[in-house]
Amino acid sequence: MKGKAAGGISFFSALGLLFIGLKLGGVIDWPWFWVLSPLWGPWAIMLSVLLLLAIGAVFVVGTTLLLSYIKDRRVRKRMEKRYDEAKRDCGPPTFTTTGQVVRDSGEGITK
């Protein structure tokens, strides 16, 4: 028969029914928490794995952003230092009568 859906009971459901039967029959003396664990256990494991993956993703993204910020800060400081050195080496700008900016580089006026 084509298109017939496969049915049945899952392994964890069968194990849960077995544990419930054993508990009600007095064969095992476990707390109900553990008797019902095959019913909620797979969900708890899946949620725990998803939570750990989310925490890992937040850690990776946060670390990447932090390292990028530190690198940008270092580059910015280096550029500011070079700018300050260039500003110090060139001296203040001087203007010609036509309004052009010229700087004295120590070897005469350059445009």
GUVO-10205 format. One record per residue: y, z, x of N, C-alpha, C in turn. Coordinates in steps of 0.02 Angstrom, whole numbers, plus 50000, padded with zeros to 5 digits. Example, Ala and Ser with C-alpha at 12.3 -4.5 7.8 and 13.67 -1.06 7.14 Angstrom:
497165039050660497755039050615498355039050660 498885035450642499475035750684500025039450645 
***
This chain:
499415000050042500005000050000500625000050044 501014994850036501624994350075502174998550043 502605001250087503195004850063503045011950039 502435014150046502275020950024502545025950076 502915030750054503215035650099502675040550122 502715042150186502255047050213502495053950195 502085057850167502275064550146501875069650186 501975075750170501605080950204502045086750221 501745091350254502095097450272502175097550348 502735100050370502855100150443502455105850475 502405105450540502035110550578502335117450568 503005117850571503335124350566503275127150495 503285122850445503195125250376502485127950366 501995124450394501305126750388501215133350425 501515133950483501465140150521501805145850483 502365144450452502715149450412502295151750353 501975147050318501535148850262500945152950285 500675151150343500115154950372500325162150387 500905162850420501155169550436501285173650373 501575170550322501715174150259501055176450227 500555171950227499905173750199499585179450238 499625179150305499335184550345499705191050334 500355190750326500755196950314500575199950246 500545195650195500385198250127499665200650123 499225197650163498525199850164498415206050206 498915208250241498855214350280498515213250347 498435206950368498105205450432498565206850491 499195205150482499685206450535500195211550510 500465215350556500955220450538501625218950573 501845212750568502475210650599503055211850551 503645212650579504235212850535504335205950502 504635206050443504755199750407505195194950448 505605197650490506025193450533505595188650573 505045191150603504615186950644504125182850602 503945185350544503505181550499503845175150476 504495175650462504865169850438505175165750494 505065167750556505375164150612505185156750617 504585154550597504445147350600504885143350552 505165146650502505595143050453506315142450479 506565147550513507255147150538507285145850613 506745146650649506735145950721506965139150748 506685133550721506915127050746507665125850736 507925128150679508645127450668509055131650717 508815137650731509165142050779509155138950848 508585136150868508545133050934509015127050938 509015122850885509445116950884510185118950888 510375123950849511075126150850511265129250917 510795132750948510925135651014511035130151066 510625124951064510705119351111511365115851099 511545114651036512195111451021512775115751044 512715122351035513245126851058513315126651134 512755126651169512775126251243513075119551266 512895114051232513185107551249513935107451237 514155110451183514875110751168515245114851221 514965120551239515265124751291515295120951357 514765117451374514745113351435515275107951434 515355104651376515845099251371516555102051379 516695107751348517345110951354517475112851427 516965115451461517035117251532517185111151575 516825105651563516915099551603517615096651591 517815096151528518465093351512519025097851539 518945104451530519465109051556519525108851631 518955108451665518965108051738519295101551761 519135096051727519425089551745520175089651735 520405092451679521125092851667521475097351717 521155102851735521455107451784521505104151852 520985100851874521005097451939521515091851939 521575088251884522075082851879522775085851883 522885091451850523545094751852523715096951923 523215099951957523335102252026523485096452071 523115090852064523245084952105523935082152092 524125081552028524785078952011525335083452039 525215089852037525715094552063525805093752138 525235092952174525275091952246525635085452262 525475080152225525805073652237526545074252223 526725077652169527435078552151527805082452205 527485087752231527805091652284527895087452347 527375083452364527425079152423527985074052415 528045071152355528575066252344529265069552347 529315075652319529955079152322530145080752393 529645082652433529775084252503530015077952540 529675072252528529895066052560530585064052537 530735065052473531395063352447531925067752480 531775074252486532255078752518532365076952591 531815075152626531885073052697532295066652702 532165061952658532545055652660533275056852644 533395061252596534085062852577534445066352635 534095070752670534385074252727534515069452785 534035064952798534095060252853534655055152842 534735052952781535235047752767535935050652757 535985056652740536635059652728536905057652660 537495059952645537775058352579537985050952576 537955048052518538155041052512538905040152521 539095034552548539805032752552539895026252515 540485025252491540625019352449541125014852484 541025008352475541515003552502542055002552450 542544998652467543094997452420542864993452360 542304989752366542054985852309541574989852266 541434996152284541005000452244540275000252265 540104996652317539424996452341539265002952378 538655005052371538435011252405538165009252472 538405012652524538135011652591537965018452620 537495018652664537295024952695537365024252771 537525029752801537555029952874536885032352900 536505028052931535845029952956535875032653026 536445033653053536515036153120536615030553171 536485024353150536575018653194537125014053167 537555016753129538075012753100537975012153025 538435009052993538415008352920537935002652902 537475004152853537014998952828537114998352753 537014992452729537084991252657536424991552623 
***
